[in-house]
Amino acid sequence: MGGRLRKRVAVASAALAILAGGGFAGLKRSGSASSAGPSRSVLVQGRSMAEVAAAVRSVGGRITHELAIIDAVGAVLTPAQAHALQVKDGTLRLYADQRLQVAAATGTRTVRDEFTNVSYANNQGSQRWATDWIETGDDGLPYTSDGACVLPDSGSNRLRLSRGGISVRRQVGLLTTTSSATLSFMYRRVGLEAGDYVAVQASTDGVNFTELGRLAGPANDGGYLNASYDVTSFRSATTTLRFVSAFATEAGGAYLPDQVLVDNVQVAFAVSNAGTTYPALAGLEQLHASGVRGMNVGVAVIDTGLWAHPGVLNNTTNNSKLSVQYDAIKNVVSSQWGQGVITTDKNGHGSHVSSLVANAAKDASQKFLGIAPDARVISIRAFDDLGGAKYLDVIRAIDWAVTNRNTYGIRVINCSFSAPPRSYYWNDPLNQAIMRAWQAGLVVVASAGNKGPSPMTVGVPGNVPYVITVGAISDNYTPANGADDFLGSFSSVGPTVEGFVKPDLVAPGGHAWGLMASTSKIAQTYPQFKNDGDYFSMSGTSQSAAVVSGVVALMLQSKWQSPDDTKCQLMDSARPAVSGGSLAYSVFQQGAGLVNAGAAVASTARGCANGGLDVAADLAGTRHFGGRANRDANGNYYLMGLGGLTWDGRYSSSTGYAWSDGYAWSDGYAWSDGYAWSDGYAWSDGYAWSDGYAWSDGFKEAMSTNVWVPQE
């Protein structure tokens, strides 16, 4: 079929399976329904919110959320009430309310690689060690029953060393940018005789080892001792640590009397530059110096709240710029226009994101720590103190932002959260609310997600074709040197299921300094990532989305324009990563390239984004859209109608690519356009939603602002 998209019937409503029993197991459209079973929180959608609310009340349901933005309500229904509602009006759609979860990612101040409480079989890939423990000096016995093995003991996995000449080693791969590195562990000697010892060794090449010390006899059966060694001089990309047992006597049996138990092995290394205090965006300093700082632009940050810090509450002239905080969980306005004390962010993530957008404080070199230091943050709390949220609360947050956009000057919505897509973009109720916001004239900036580097990992709501979806780059701890910047391996990659190129562009998202109260949950859980004063290092596409939201605030300070034009100008001015005259990363990885603040503000481009799309028709259900992306028979991703943009799905971790203003894009940005969806697009290899995702109470995937990602 030559990689062309097949036409296969893939009717969205059938694939989604949102009707009937979406929220209640076994519920049918016809027949009788038992009243047994617990009440459930559901989203009920219909022709209008008023009609839906009246229908819910008529069957005795309790309304919890009014969601006019998507013609829906949140309600608590018993199975019998849900059944009666569906029988009463067959046009109503019921979705079970979903549970969302935020999880913070930190920056890099001290990173610990631990062996403790990690199973030997599963630790590869989940830890930051380059390889598993391996045995050297083989004595012919199977590793798992050998004198050098991982021994499950009271819930911990310990390294047990015995028998003469047996050693185990592990490649660490310490960062070459570290200022110091320390190997530490606990050990216990059991039954050792004179002359018995275990040597601790280190190597920079995995071949030539230097002895750091010996865990020598006599036996110490009374408990564990602590050991610590400076391994700073052994920093390299192939650093290897080794424990070598040398016992004068041998004994048989699976559990030897002469042994050393090693536990809690850690390598901690301190980074000389713990994070990036100032994202070095092209043209940003010049904009700030000229007075372009986001004045009077409101950025609604839907997150965990906001910490009342002067850097975010005041502008560059030290006057109050606090607009409001809306609590979408409690459905109350907690503070407005500087009156009263804003609710504390007990999680920390919302404060960090908000400060990247609009922190008016300065660093030691007198650079503003926020991208748009005079922009106003409209804090919308939809995630609780533990980082959890519900679909209903997040949709209510979006609804409130759209309804109050003129009252508080909201022109941007920052969505630093992501969840795996479970349906076509137009069927997800959260995405529907996002599309309504875009239609209302608000620029929506969404994180791509932290599920990279595999393709097709962009999450909700970043999979909405209209919005500005942002991936992350790392500045390699050298913000002043853009030549060694690289795409974060964690950054989610397109295309979307519907064939759209995502992300639209990338921005700094590595080890960024942001404000966070030391009492917040994230700061308490990961104190090693706290920096100077009130700052904390975090990484992820949440941070990169916040950077772009700040740039959008700069763009909108002096001009009023549509979200489509704003997206066009961001993409038109971005600088793609190139190598040898070709793209260093696919458009599915970097979109149009790295955001360029100065050029974006100056750009007058029009019509290069969202061509062919119609958000009104999309929301009305009369037309939906697909993009140019497809995959050929060899698994390569490409753009239909455009030559030379083929990608095999691999990720390159190399650094040193140039971010160029001069790359000639093939056919402009036609790849960002959409085409009418006809009878359902299907990937050439037959991509389909697994058994038609049901919006049911069995949903377990978490929506997150960040997941724990390696610091790069």
C-alpha positions in Angstrom: 0.0 0.0 0.0 3.1 2.2 -0.2 2.5 3.8 3.2 -0.7 5.4 2.2 -3.4 5.6 4.9 -6.0 3.0 4.5 -9.6 3.8 4.8 -11.0 1.6 7.5 -14.2 2.2 9.3 -13.2 3.4 12.8 -16.2 5.2 14.0 -15.1 7.3 17.0 -18.1 6.7 19.2 -17.7 3.0 18.8 -14.0 3.1 19.5 -14.5 5.2 22.6 -17.4 3.3 24.1 -18.5 6.2 26.3 -22.2 5.5 26.3 -24.3 3.2 28.4 -22.1 1.4 30.9 -19.1 3.7 30.8 -19.2 4.4 34.5 -21.1 1.4 35.8 -20.2 -2.1 35.1 -22.9 -4.1 33.3 -25.3 -1.2 32.8 -27.3 -1.6 29.6 -29.5 0.8 27.6 -32.6 -1.4 27.8 -34.3 -3.5 30.4 -34.2 -2.9 34.1 -31.3 -1.8 36.2 -30.6 -2.8 39.8 -30.4 -0.1 42.4 -27.6 -2.0 44.0 -24.1 -0.7 43.8 -22.4 2.4 45.0 -23.0 5.9 43.7 -20.4 7.1 41.2 -19.1 10.5 40.1 -19.8 10.9 36.4 -19.7 13.5 33.7 -23.0 13.8 31.8 -22.9 15.6 28.4 -25.7 16.6 26.1 -27.1 19.4 24.0 -26.8 22.1 26.7 -25.8 22.3 30.3 -29.3 23.4 31.3 -31.0 20.4 29.6 -28.5 18.0 31.1 -28.9 19.4 34.6 -32.7 19.1 34.4 -32.4 15.5 33.2 -30.0 14.6 36.1 -32.3 16.2 38.7 -35.4 14.5 37.2 -33.9 11.1 38.1 -32.7 12.1 41.6 -29.1 12.6 40.8 -26.9 15.2 42.6 -25.1 17.8 40.5 -21.5 18.5 41.7 -20.1 20.5 38.7 -21.6 22.9 36.2 -19.5 22.6 33.0 -21.1 24.9 30.5 -17.9 24.9 28.4 -18.7 21.4 27.1 -22.5 21.3 27.7 -22.1 19.0 30.6 -22.5 18.6 34.4 -20.7 16.5 36.9 -23.1 14.4 38.9 -23.3 11.6 41.5 -25.6 8.8 40.3 -26.5 5.4 41.5 -26.6 2.6 38.9 -30.4 2.8 38.8 -30.3 6.6 38.3 -27.8 6.3 35.5 -29.9 3.7 33.8 -33.0 5.9 34.1 -31.1 8.8 32.7 -30.0 6.9 29.7 -33.5 5.6 29.1 -35.0 9.1 29.5 -32.7 10.7 26.9 -30.7 8.5 24.5 -28.6 11.5 23.3 -26.9 11.9 26.7 -23.3 10.7 27.0 -21.9 9.5 30.3 -18.2 9.4 31.2 -16.9 8.1 34.5 -14.9 10.8 36.3 -11.2 10.0 36.0 -8.6 10.4 38.7 -5.5 12.4 37.7 -2.2 12.6 39.4 0.7 15.0 39.4 4.2 13.8 40.1 7.1 16.1 40.3 10.5 15.8 38.6 13.5 17.5 40.1 16.6 19.1 38.8 20.1 17.9 39.5 22.0 18.9 42.6 22.8 15.5 44.0 21.9 12.3 42.2 22.0 8.9 44.0 22.3 5.6 42.3 21.0 3.0 44.7 21.0 -0.8 44.8 18.9 -1.1 47.9 15.5 -2.6 47.7 15.7 -3.0 43.9 15.2 -6.6 42.6 18.1 -7.9 40.6 15.8 -9.1 37.9 14.1 -5.8 37.3 16.6 -3.1 38.2 18.0 -2.7 34.7 16.6 0.4 33.2 14.9 1.7 36.3 18.1 2.7 37.9 20.7 5.1 36.6 23.6 2.6 36.5 24.8 1.8 33.1 24.8 -2.0 33.6 23.7 -4.6 36.1 26.0 -6.1 38.6 28.1 -8.7 36.7 30.5 -11.4 38.0 34.1 -11.5 37.1 36.6 -14.3 37.9 34.0 -17.0 37.3 34.5 -20.1 39.4 32.1 -22.2 37.3 29.1 -21.9 39.6 25.8 -20.3 38.5 25.7 -16.7 39.5 22.5 -16.9 41.5 23.9 -19.7 43.7 27.5 -18.4 43.7 29.6 -16.8 46.3 28.9 -13.4 44.6 25.2 -12.9 44.3 22.2 -10.8 45.2 20.7 -12.3 48.3 17.1 -11.5 49.2 17.1 -10.9 52.9 14.3 -9.5 55.0 12.9 -7.5 52.0 16.3 -6.1 51.0 18.4 -7.2 48.1 22.0 -7.4 49.4 25.2 -8.2 47.8 26.8 -11.3 49.4 30.4 -12.0 48.7 32.4 -15.1 49.6 34.8 -17.7 48.0 38.2 -16.7 47.0 38.7 -14.4 44.0 35.1 -13.7 43.2 34.2 -10.1 42.4 31.1 -8.2 41.2 31.2 -4.9 39.4 28.9 -2.3 38.0 29.4 0.5 35.6 28.3 3.8 37.0 28.9 6.3 34.2 29.4 9.3 36.5 28.7 12.7 34.9 31.9 14.4 33.8 30.5 17.7 35.0 30.3 16.7 38.6 32.4 18.6 41.1 32.7 15.6 43.5 31.6 12.0 43.8 31.3 9.7 46.7 30.7 5.9 47.0 29.0 4.9 50.2 27.4 1.7 51.5 26.8 -0.4 54.6 28.5 -3.7 55.1 28.6 -6.6 57.6 31.3 -9.2 58.0 30.2 -12.7 59.0 32.6 -15.5 60.1 35.7 -14.0 58.6 39.1 -15.3 59.6 42.5 -13.6 59.7 43.5 -12.6 56.2 39.9 -12.6 54.8 38.8 -9.4 53.1 36.7 -7.8 50.4 38.5 -5.1 48.3 36.6 -2.1 47.0 38.0 -1.0 43.7 37.3 1.7 41.0 38.2 2.1 37.4 37.8 4.7 34.7 37.9 2.2 31.9 36.5 -1.0 33.4 39.9 -2.7 32.9 42.5 -1.1 35.1 41.3 -0.9 38.7 42.6 1.0 41.7 41.9 -0.3 45.2 40.0 2.2 47.4 40.1 0.1 50.6 39.5 -3.3 52.2 36.6 -4.6 54.3 38.9 -6.8 56.4 38.4 -9.4 59.2 38.0 -10.4 61.9 34.3 -11.0 61.8 31.9 -8.4 63.1 28.6 -10.2 63.7 27.2 -7.4 65.8 25.7 -5.3 62.9 26.4 -3.1 59.9 29.2 -0.6 59.5 29.3 2.4 57.2 31.9 2.9 54.5 32.5 5.9 52.3 35.1 6.6 49.6 35.9 9.6 47.4 35.7 8.6 43.8 35.9 12.1 42.3 39.1 11.2 40.4 37.4 8.2 38.8 34.7 10.3 37.0 34.3 9.2 33.4 31.6 7.9 31.0 32.7 4.3 31.9 33.4 4.5 35.6 33.2 1.0 37.1 33.0 0.0 40.7 34.0 -3.5 41.9 33.9 -5.6 45.1 36.4 -8.4 45.1 36.3 -11.1 47.8 39.6 -12.7 48.9 39.1 -15.3 51.6 41.9 -17.5 53.0 39.5 -20.4 53.5 36.6 -21.8 51.6 33.5 -23.6 52.8 30.8 -25.4 50.8 27.0 -24.9 50.8 24.7 -22.3 49.4 25.1 -20.0 52.4 28.7 -19.8 53.4 29.9 -19.1 56.9 32.6 -16.7 55.6 30.9 -13.8 53.8 30.5 -10.1 53.6 27.0 -8.6 53.1 27.0 -5.3 51.3 23.9 -3.2 51.4 22.7 0.3 50.4 25.3 0.9 47.7 25.1 4.5 46.5 27.0 6.8 44.4 26.3 10.4 45.1 27.7 13.2 42.9 27.3 16.9 43.4 26.9 19.0 40.3 28.9 22.2 40.3 26.0 24.1 38.6 22.9 22.7 40.2 20.5 24.1 37.7 19.8 26.8 35.2 18.7 30.0 36.9 18.1 31.8 33.6 16.9 30.1 30.4 19.2 31.6 27.7 16.5 32.2 25.1 17.5 34.1 21.9 16.6 37.7 22.3 15.1 37.5 25.8 17.6 39.9 27.5 17.0 42.5 24.8 13.3 42.2 25.2 13.5 42.7 29.0 15.8 45.7 28.5 13.4 47.3 26.1 10.5 46.9 28.5 8.8 43.9 26.9 8.1 41.9 30.0 4.5 40.7 29.6 2.8 43.7 31.3 -1.0 43.3 31.7 -1.0 39.8 30.2 -2.7 37.2 32.4 -1.5 33.7 32.3 -3.8 31.1 33.9 -1.7 28.3 35.4 -3.9 25.2 36.1 -1.9 23.3 38.7 -1.5 22.7 42.4 -1.7 26.3 43.5 0.7 29.2 44.2 3.1 30.0 47.0 2.8 33.6 48.1 6.4 34.7 47.2 7.2 38.3 46.3 8.9 37.2 43.0 5.5 36.1 41.6 3.2 38.4 43.6 5.0 41.6 42.6 6.2 43.1 39.2 9.5 44.5 38.2 8.7 47.8 39.9 7.8 46.0 43.1 4.1 46.7 42.8 1.5 44.0 43.3 0.5 42.1 40.2 -1.5 39.3 41.9 -4.8 38.9 40.1 -6.6 35.9 41.6 -6.5 32.4 42.8 -9.5 30.2 41.9 -9.8 26.8 43.7 -11.5 24.5 41.2 -11.7 21.7 43.8 -13.7 23.8 46.2 -15.2 26.1 43.5 -14.3 29.3 45.4 -12.2 32.3 44.6 -9.7 32.5 47.5 -8.0 35.8 46.7 -8.4 38.5 44.1 -6.5 41.7 43.1 -4.1 41.5 46.0 -6.8 41.2 48.7 -6.0 38.7 51.4 -3.4 36.0 51.5 -3.2 33.6 48.6 -3.6 29.9 49.3 -0.3 28.1 49.9 0.7 25.5 47.3 1.3 22.5 49.6 2.5 20.4 46.7 5.0 22.7 45.1 4.7 22.0 41.4 2.3 24.9 40.6 4.6 27.4 42.3 7.6 26.1 40.3 5.8 26.4 37.0 4.3 29.8 37.8 7.6 31.3 38.7 9.2 30.1 35.4 6.4 32.1 33.7 6.5 35.3 35.7 9.1 35.6 38.4 10.2 39.2 38.7 13.2 38.5 41.0 16.7 38.7 39.6 19.7 36.4 39.7 23.3 37.4 40.7 23.9 38.8 37.3 20.7 40.9 37.5 18.8 38.9 35.0 15.1 38.3 35.6 14.4 34.8 36.8 11.0 34.6 35.0 10.4 34.8 31.2 7.7 37.4 31.5 8.4 39.1 34.9 5.5 41.6 34.6 2.9 39.1 33.5 0.1 38.3 36.0 -0.3 34.7 37.2 -3.9 33.7 37.6 -3.5 30.6 39.8 -6.1 27.9 39.3 -5.9 25.1 41.7 -7.2 21.9 40.3 -4.7 19.4 41.8 -4.7 18.7 45.5 -1.9 18.7 48.0 -0.8 15.3 47.0 -0.8 16.1 43.4 -4.1 14.4 42.6 -7.0 15.7 40.6 -10.2 14.7 38.9 -11.3 15.2 35.3 -14.3 17.2 36.6 -12.1 19.6 38.5 -9.7 20.2 35.7 -12.5 20.8 33.2 -14.1 23.2 35.7 -10.8 25.0 36.0 -10.8 25.5 32.2 -14.4 26.6 32.2 -13.7 29.2 34.9 -10.7 30.6 33.0 -12.8 31.0 29.8 -15.7 32.6 31.7 -13.5 35.0 33.6 -11.0 35.8 30.8 -12.1 39.4 30.5 -12.4 40.1 34.2 -8.8 39.1 34.9 -7.2 39.7 31.6 -6.5 36.0 30.9 -4.9 35.5 27.5 -2.9 32.4 28.1 -3.6 29.0 29.7 -0.6 26.9 30.8 -1.3 23.2 31.0 1.8 21.6 32.5 0.2 18.1 32.8 -0.2 15.2 30.5 -2.0 11.8 30.4 -1.9 9.0 27.8 -4.5 9.5 25.1 -7.4 7.0 25.3 -9.5 8.1 22.4 -9.4 10.4 19.3 -8.6 13.9 20.5 -12.2 15.2 19.8 -13.9 12.6 22.0 -11.9 13.4 25.2 -14.0 15.7 27.4 -10.9 17.5 28.7 -9.7 18.1 25.2 -13.1 19.4 24.3 -12.8 22.0 27.0 -9.3 22.9 25.8 -10.7 23.4 22.3 -13.4 25.7 23.6 -10.7 27.8 25.3 -8.8 28.1 22.0 -12.1 29.0 20.2 -12.7 31.7 22.8 -9.4 33.4 21.9 -7.1 32.0 24.7 -3.7 30.7 23.7 -3.3 27.2 25.2 0.2 26.0 25.9 0.5 22.3 26.8 3.4 20.1 27.8 4.1 17.2 25.4 4.6 14.8 28.2 7.6 12.9 29.6 7.2 9.5 28.0 9.9 9.8 25.4 12.0 9.0 23.5 9.6 6.5 21.8 7.3 7.9 19.0 3.6 8.4 19.5 3.9 9.3 23.2 2.5 12.8 23.2 -0.3 13.0 25.9 -3.6 14.8 26.6 -4.2 17.7 26.1 -1.0 18.1 24.0 -2.5 15.9 21.4 -5.1 18.5 20.5 -4.0 19.7 17.0 -4.9 23.4 17.7 -2.9 24.1 20.8 0.8 24.8 21.2 2.5 21.6 22.4 6.0 21.9 23.8 8.8 19.4 24.1 12.0 19.8 26.2 15.7 20.4 25.6 18.6 20.4 28.0 21.2 23.1 28.0 23.8 20.6 29.2 24.4 22.8 32.2 25.9 25.5 29.9 23.1 28.0 29.4 25.4 30.5 27.7 26.5 28.0 25.1 23.6 26.9 22.9 25.9 24.7 20.7 25.7 21.8 23.1 22.0 21.8 23.8 20.1 18.6 23.0 16.7 17.1 23.0 15.7 15.6 26.3 15.4 11.8 26.0 12.3 12.0 28.3 10.5 14.5 26.0 7.4 12.9 24.4 7.5 12.4 20.7 4.8 12.5 17.9 3.1 11.9 15.7 -0.4 11.7 17.3 -2.8 8.9 16.4 -4.6 11.2 14.1 -1.5 12.0 12.2 -0.5 15.4 13.5 3.1 16.5 14.0 3.7 17.1 17.7 5.3 18.7 19.6 5.0 22.0 17.7 8.3 23.3 19.1 10.8 22.7 22.0 12.0 24.9 24.9 14.4 24.7 27.8 13.1 22.1 30.3 16.1 20.8 32.1 17.1 21.4 35.7 15.4 24.8 35.8 15.4 26.9 38.9 11.9 27.8 40.2 10.3 28.9 43.4 9.0 26.4 45.9 8.3 26.5 49.6 10.6 24.3 51.6 7.5 23.0 53.4 5.9 21.7 50.2 5.6 18.0 49.6 8.0 17.9 46.7 10.7 19.8 48.6 10.2 17.6 51.6 10.4 14.5 49.6 13.5 15.5 47.5 15.5 18.0 49.7 18.7 17.3 47.8 17.3 19.3 44.9 16.8 22.5 46.8 19.1 25.3 45.6 19.9 28.7 47.0 17.2 30.3 49.1 13.7 29.5 47.9 14.7 27.8 44.7 14.4 24.2 43.6 15.6 22.4 40.5 13.1 20.5 38.3 13.1 19.0 34.8 10.4 18.1 32.4 8.1 19.3 29.6 6.1 21.0 32.3 9.0 23.4 32.7 9.4 23.9 28.9 5.7 24.6 28.6 6.0 27.3 31.3 8.9 28.9 29.3 6.8 29.1 26.2 3.8 30.5 28.1 6.1 33.2 29.3 7.2 33.9 25.7 3.6 34.1 24.6 2.9 36.7 27.3 5.8 38.8 25.9 4.3 38.4 22.4 0.8 39.5 23.5 2.0 42.5 25.5 1.9 44.9 22.6 -0.5 43.2 20.2 -3.9 41.5 20.2 -4.0 38.6 17.9 -5.6 35.2 17.5 -4.2 32.0 19.0 -3.6 30.6 15.5 -1.4 33.6 14.6 0.5 33.3 17.9 1.2 29.7 17.2 2.2 30.5 13.6 4.7 33.1 14.8 6.2 30.8 17.4 6.8 28.1 14.8 7.9 30.5 12.1 10.6 32.0 14.3 11.8 28.7 16.0 15.3 27.4 15.2 15.5 23.7 14.4 18.5 21.6 15.4 20.6 20.8 12.3 23.7 18.7 11.6 25.5 18.8 8.3 22.7 20.6 6.5 20.1 18.1 7.6 17.7 18.0 10.6 19.5 16.6 13.6 16.1 15.6 15.1 12.9 14.7 13.2 10.0 17.1 13.1 8.2 14.5 15.2 10.8 15.1 17.9 11.5 18.9 17.8 8.6 20.3 15.7 9.6 23.6 14.2 12.6 23.7 16.6 13.8 25.7 19.6 11.7 28.7 20.7 13.3 32.1 19.8 11.8 34.8 22.1 13.1 37.8 20.2 12.1 36.6 16.8 8.7 35.5 18.0 7.9 38.9 19.4 9.0 40.6 16.2 7.3 38.1 13.8 4.4 39.2 11.6 3.8 35.7 10.1 0.3 34.6 9.5 -1.4 31.5 8.2 1.4 29.0 8.9 -0.4 27.0 11.6 -3.7 25.2 11.9 -4.5 25.6 8.2 -7.5 23.6 7.1 -8.7 23.1 10.7 -12.1 24.3 11.9 -12.5 24.3 15.7 -16.2 25.2 15.5 -16.9 22.2 13.2 -14.7 20.0 15.3 -16.6 20.9 18.5 -20.0 20.6 16.7 -19.0 17.1 15.6 -19.7 17.9 11.9 -16.0 17.5 10.9 -12.9 16.1 12.5 -9.3 16.3 11.3 -6.2 14.3 10.6 -2.7 15.3 9.8 -0.1 14.3 7.2 1.9 11.8 9.3 2.0 8.2 8.4 4.2 5.2 8.8 5.5 3.0 5.9 5.9 -0.7 5.7 9.4 -0.5 7.2 8.2 1.3 10.3 9.6 4.7 9.2 7.5 7.8 10.0 7.0 10.3 7.2 4.8 13.2 6.1 2.5 12.5 3.1 3.1 14.8 0.2 6.4 16.0 1.5 9.7 14.4 0.5 12.8 14.1 2.6 11.2 14.0 6.1 11.4 10.4 7.0 12.3 9.2 10.5 13.0 5.6 11.7 11.9 6.3 15.3 15.3 6.3 16.8 16.6 8.8 19.3 20.1 10.4 19.1 21.6 11.4 22.4 24.6 13.2 20.9 25.1 16.8 21.8 26.6 19.7 19.9 23.9 20.3 17.2 23.5 23.8 15.9 20.1 25.5 16.3 19.9 27.2 13.0 17.8 30.1 11.7 18.7 29.2 8.1 17.2 25.8 7.6 15.0 25.6 4.6 11.8 23.8 5.5 10.2 21.6 2.8 6.8 23.1 1.7 6.7 25.6 4.5 4.7 24.4 7.5 2.0 22.6 5.5 2.7 19.6 7.8 0.9 21.5 10.6 -2.3 21.6 8.6 -5.3 19.3 8.9 -7.5 17.3 6.6 -11.1 16.3 7.0 -11.3 12.9 8.7 -13.1 10.5 6.4 -14.6 7.4 7.9 -11.7 7.3 10.3 -8.0 7.3 9.5 -6.1 4.2 10.3 -2.3 3.7 10.3 -0.9 1.7 7.4 -0.1 -1.1 9.8 -3.6 -1.1 11.2 -3.2 1.0 14.3 -6.4 0.8 16.4 -7.4 1.6 20.0 -7.1 -1.6 22.0 -10.6 -3.1 22.0 -12.1 0.4 21.9 -11.2 2.3 25.1 -14.1 2.5 27.5 -14.3 5.6 29.7 -15.0 3.4 32.7 -14.3 3.4 36.4 -11.5 0.9 35.7 -9.3 3.7 34.4 -6.0 3.7 36.3 -3.5 5.7 34.2 -2.4 8.9 35.8 -2.3 12.4 34.4 0.9 14.0 35.6 2.6 17.4 35.3 5.9 15.6 35.4 7.2 12.1 36.0 10.5 11.4 37.5 12.9 11.8 34.6 16.7 11.5 34.3 18.4 14.8 34.6 20.2 15.6 31.4 
